[in-house]
Amino acid sequence: MSHMSVPVLVGESVAASLEEYDLARRKVLEGDVTSALAHMSNAFNHARLAEMEPSMAPLRYFPPVHL
């Protein structure tokens, strides 16, 4: 949402998650499922870091539709 500022750490975690996801997708296309799973795990971990950032807590309790 354009009116909400995103903390740097959250943005970095989201970017890292998307990079890991892209690597996982490439590994699947190459047939390397084991590496793909490792990259997907990393992507999930980075996404969780972004979600659990303390500044993001209000979004859990006050979704954007209510702001």
Phi and psi in radians as a Rosetta constraint file:
Dihedral C 1 N 2 CA 2 C 2 CIRCULARHARMONIC -1.159 0.35
Dihedral N 2 CA 2 C 2 N 3 CIRCULARHARMONIC -0.446 0.35
Dihedral C 2 N 3 CA 3 C 3 CIRCULARHARMONIC -1.486 0.35
Dihedral N 3 CA 3 C 3 N 4 CIRCULARHARMONIC -0.054 0.35
Dihedral C 3 N 4 CA 4 C 4 CIRCULARHARMONIC -1.849 0.35
Dihedral N 4 CA 4 C 4 N 5 CIRCULARHARMONIC 2.316 0.35
Dihedral C 4 N 5 CA 5 C 5 CIRCULARHARMONIC -1.524 0.35
Dihedral N 5 CA 5 C 5 N 6 CIRCULARHARMONIC 2.514 0.35
Dihedral C 5 N 6 CA 6 C 6 CIRCULARHARMONIC -1.900 0.35
Dihedral N 6 CA 6 C 6 N 7 CIRCULARHARMONIC 2.123 0.35
Dihedral C 6 N 7 CA 7 C 7 CIRCULARHARMONIC -1.051 0.35
Dihedral N 7 CA 7 C 7 N 8 CIRCULARHARMONIC 2.615 0.35
Dihedral C 7 N 8 CA 8 C 8 CIRCULARHARMONIC -0.985 0.35
Dihedral N 8 CA 8 C 8 N 9 CIRCULARHARMONIC -0.784 0.35
Dihedral C 8 N 9 CA 9 C 9 CIRCULARHARMONIC -1.057 0.35
Dihedral N 9 CA 9 C 9 N 10 CIRCULARHARMONIC -0.676 0.35
Dihedral C 9 N 10 CA 10 C 10 CIRCULARHARMONIC -1.146 0.35
Dihedral N 10 CA 10 C 10 N 11 CIRCULARHARMONIC -0.809 0.35
Dihedral C 10 N 11 CA 11 C 11 CIRCULARHARMONIC -1.050 0.35
Dihedral N 11 CA 11 C 11 N 12 CIRCULARHARMONIC -0.724 0.35
Dihedral C 11 N 12 CA 12 C 12 CIRCULARHARMONIC -1.143 0.35
Dihedral N 12 CA 12 C 12 N 13 CIRCULARHARMONIC -0.713 0.35
Dihedral C 12 N 13 CA 13 C 13 CIRCULARHARMONIC -1.148 0.35
Dihedral N 13 CA 13 C 13 N 14 CIRCULARHARMONIC -0.712 0.35
Dihedral C 13 N 14 CA 14 C 14 CIRCULARHARMONIC -1.131 0.35
Dihedral N 14 CA 14 C 14 N 15 CIRCULARHARMONIC -0.765 0.35
Dihedral C 14 N 15 CA 15 C 15 CIRCULARHARMONIC -1.075 0.35
Dihedral N 15 CA 15 C 15 N 16 CIRCULARHARMONIC -0.756 0.35
Dihedral C 15 N 16 CA 16 C 16 CIRCULARHARMONIC -1.119 0.35
Dihedral N 16 CA 16 C 16 N 17 CIRCULARHARMONIC -0.680 0.35
Dihedral C 16 N 17 CA 17 C 17 CIRCULARHARMONIC -1.083 0.35
Dihedral N 17 CA 17 C 17 N 18 CIRCULARHARMONIC -0.780 0.35
Dihedral C 17 N 18 CA 18 C 18 CIRCULARHARMONIC -1.158 0.35
Dihedral N 18 CA 18 C 18 N 19 CIRCULARHARMONIC -0.624 0.35
Dihedral C 18 N 19 CA 19 C 19 CIRCULARHARMONIC -1.130 0.35
Dihedral N 19 CA 19 C 19 N 20 CIRCULARHARMONIC -0.774 0.35
Dihedral C 19 N 20 CA 20 C 20 CIRCULARHARMONIC -1.124 0.35
Dihedral N 20 CA 20 C 20 N 21 CIRCULARHARMONIC -0.679 0.35
Dihedral C 20 N 21 CA 21 C 21 CIRCULARHARMONIC -1.059 0.35
Dihedral N 21 CA 21 C 21 N 22 CIRCULARHARMONIC -0.776 0.35
Dihedral C 21 N 22 CA 22 C 22 CIRCULARHARMONIC -1.099 0.35
Dihedral N 22 CA 22 C 22 N 23 CIRCULARHARMONIC -0.723 0.35
Dihedral C 22 N 23 CA 23 C 23 CIRCULARHARMONIC -1.087 0.35
Dihedral N 23 CA 23 C 23 N 24 CIRCULARHARMONIC -0.721 0.35
Dihedral C 23 N 24 CA 24 C 24 CIRCULARHARMONIC -1.081 0.35
Dihedral N 24 CA 24 C 24 N 25 CIRCULARHARMONIC -0.761 0.35
Dihedral C 24 N 25 CA 25 C 25 CIRCULARHARMONIC -1.059 0.35
Dihedral N 25 CA 25 C 25 N 26 CIRCULARHARMONIC -0.759 0.35
Dihedral C 25 N 26 CA 26 C 26 CIRCULARHARMONIC -1.094 0.35
Dihedral N 26 CA 26 C 26 N 27 CIRCULARHARMONIC -0.739 0.35
Dihedral C 26 N 27 CA 27 C 27 CIRCULARHARMONIC -1.112 0.35
Dihedral N 27 CA 27 C 27 N 28 CIRCULARHARMONIC -0.652 0.35
Dihedral C 27 N 28 CA 28 C 28 CIRCULARHARMONIC -1.105 0.35
Dihedral N 28 CA 28 C 28 N 29 CIRCULARHARMONIC -0.767 0.35
Dihedral C 28 N 29 CA 29 C 29 CIRCULARHARMONIC -1.110 0.35
Dihedral N 29 CA 29 C 29 N 30 CIRCULARHARMONIC -0.507 0.35
Dihedral C 29 N 30 CA 30 C 30 CIRCULARHARMONIC -1.435 0.35
Dihedral N 30 CA 30 C 30 N 31 CIRCULARHARMONIC -0.156 0.35
Dihedral C 30 N 31 CA 31 C 31 CIRCULARHARMONIC 1.541 0.35
Dihedral N 31 CA 31 C 31 N 32 CIRCULARHARMONIC 0.151 0.35
Dihedral C 31 N 32 CA 32 C 32 CIRCULARHARMONIC -1.692 0.35
Dihedral N 32 CA 32 C 32 N 33 CIRCULARHARMONIC 1.379 0.35
Dihedral C 32 N 33 CA 33 C 33 CIRCULARHARMONIC -1.167 0.35
Dihedral N 33 CA 33 C 33 N 34 CIRCULARHARMONIC -0.646 0.35
Dihedral C 33 N 34 CA 34 C 34 CIRCULARHARMONIC -1.072 0.35
Dihedral N 34 CA 34 C 34 N 35 CIRCULARHARMONIC -0.814 0.35
Dihedral C 34 N 35 CA 35 C 35 CIRCULARHARMONIC -1.155 0.35
Dihedral N 35 CA 35 C 35 N 36 CIRCULARHARMONIC -0.647 0.35
Dihedral C 35 N 36 CA 36 C 36 CIRCULARHARMONIC -1.055 0.35
Dihedral N 36 CA 36 C 36 N 37 CIRCULARHARMONIC -0.752 0.35
Dihedral C 36 N 37 CA 37 C 37 CIRCULARHARMONIC -1.121 0.35
Dihedral N 37 CA 37 C 37 N 38 CIRCULARHARMONIC -0.670 0.35
Dihedral C 37 N 38 CA 38 C 38 CIRCULARHARMONIC -1.122 0.35
Dihedral N 38 CA 38 C 38 N 39 CIRCULARHARMONIC -0.741 0.35
Dihedral C 38 N 39 CA 39 C 39 CIRCULARHARMONIC -1.171 0.35
Dihedral N 39 CA 39 C 39 N 40 CIRCULARHARMONIC -0.654 0.35
Dihedral C 39 N 40 CA 40 C 40 CIRCULARHARMONIC -1.156 0.35
Dihedral N 40 CA 40 C 40 N 41 CIRCULARHARMONIC -0.647 0.35
Dihedral C 40 N 41 CA 41 C 41 CIRCULARHARMONIC -1.090 0.35
Dihedral N 41 CA 41 C 41 N 42 CIRCULARHARMONIC -0.756 0.35
Dihedral C 41 N 42 CA 42 C 42 CIRCULARHARMONIC -1.097 0.35
Dihedral N 42 CA 42 C 42 N 43 CIRCULARHARMONIC -0.713 0.35
Dihedral C 42 N 43 CA 43 C 43 CIRCULARHARMONIC -1.069 0.35
Dihedral N 43 CA 43 C 43 N 44 CIRCULARHARMONIC -0.775 0.35
Dihedral C 43 N 44 CA 44 C 44 CIRCULARHARMONIC -1.082 0.35
Dihedral N 44 CA 44 C 44 N 45 CIRCULARHARMONIC -0.768 0.35
Dihedral C 44 N 45 CA 45 C 45 CIRCULARHARMONIC -1.080 0.35
Dihedral N 45 CA 45 C 45 N 46 CIRCULARHARMONIC -0.733 0.35
Dihedral C 45 N 46 CA 46 C 46 CIRCULARHARMONIC -1.155 0.35
Dihedral N 46 CA 46 C 46 N 47 CIRCULARHARMONIC -0.686 0.35
Dihedral C 46 N 47 CA 47 C 47 CIRCULARHARMONIC -1.118 0.35
Dihedral N 47 CA 47 C 47 N 48 CIRCULARHARMONIC -0.711 0.35
Dihedral C 47 N 48 CA 48 C 48 CIRCULARHARMONIC -1.133 0.35
Dihedral N 48 CA 48 C 48 N 49 CIRCULARHARMONIC -0.675 0.35
Dihedral C 48 N 49 CA 49 C 49 CIRCULARHARMONIC -1.033 0.35
Dihedral N 49 CA 49 C 49 N 50 CIRCULARHARMONIC -0.737 0.35
Dihedral C 49 N 50 CA 50 C 50 CIRCULARHARMONIC -1.124 0.35
Dihedral N 50 CA 50 C 50 N 51 CIRCULARHARMONIC -0.777 0.35
Dihedral C 50 N 51 CA 51 C 51 CIRCULARHARMONIC -1.152 0.35
Dihedral N 51 CA 51 C 51 N 52 CIRCULARHARMONIC -0.654 0.35
Dihedral C 51 N 52 CA 52 C 52 CIRCULARHARMONIC -1.528 0.35
Dihedral N 52 CA 52 C 52 N 53 CIRCULARHARMONIC -0.012 0.35
Dihedral C 52 N 53 CA 53 C 53 CIRCULARHARMONIC -0.985 0.35
Dihedral N 53 CA 53 C 53 N 54 CIRCULARHARMONIC 2.243 0.35
Dihedral C 53 N 54 CA 54 C 54 CIRCULARHARMONIC -0.920 0.35
Dihedral N 54 CA 54 C 54 N 55 CIRCULARHARMONIC -0.585 0.35
Dihedral C 54 N 55 CA 55 C 55 CIRCULARHARMONIC -1.208 0.35
Dihedral N 55 CA 55 C 55 N 56 CIRCULARHARMONIC -0.246 0.35
Dihedral C 55 N 56 CA 56 C 56 CIRCULARHARMONIC -1.601 0.35
Dihedral N 56 CA 56 C 56 N 57 CIRCULARHARMONIC -0.127 0.35
Dihedral C 56 N 57 CA 57 C 57 CIRCULARHARMONIC -0.927 0.35
Dihedral N 57 CA 57 C 57 N 58 CIRCULARHARMONIC -0.729 0.35
Dihedral C 57 N 58 CA 58 C 58 CIRCULARHARMONIC -1.013 0.35
Dihedral N 58 CA 58 C 58 N 59 CIRCULARHARMONIC -0.488 0.35
Dihedral C 58 N 59 CA 59 C 59 CIRCULARHARMONIC -1.210 0.35
Dihedral N 59 CA 59 C 59 N 60 CIRCULARHARMONIC -0.447 0.35
Dihedral C 59 N 60 CA 60 C 60 CIRCULARHARMONIC -1.242 0.35
Dihedral N 60 CA 60 C 60 N 61 CIRCULARHARMONIC -0.588 0.35
Dihedral C 60 N 61 CA 61 C 61 CIRCULARHARMONIC -1.711 0.35
Dihedral N 61 CA 61 C 61 N 62 CIRCULARHARMONIC -0.434 0.35
Dihedral C 61 N 62 CA 62 C 62 CIRCULARHARMONIC -2.284 0.35
Dihedral N 62 CA 62 C 62 N 63 CIRCULARHARMONIC 1.407 0.35
Dihedral C 62 N 63 CA 63 C 63 CIRCULARHARMONIC -0.967 0.35
Dihedral N 63 CA 63 C 63 N 64 CIRCULARHARMONIC 2.690 0.35
Dihedral C 63 N 64 CA 64 C 64 CIRCULARHARMONIC -0.908 0.35
Dihedral N 64 CA 64 C 64 N 65 CIRCULARHARMONIC -0.515 0.35
Dihedral C 64 N 65 CA 65 C 65 CIRCULARHARMONIC -1.132 0.35
Dihedral N 65 CA 65 C 65 N 66 CIRCULARHARMONIC -0.387 0.35
Dihedral C 65 N 66 CA 66 C 66 CIRCULARHARMONIC -1.694 0.35
Dihedral N 66 CA 66 C 66 N 67 CIRCULARHARMONIC -0.106 0.35
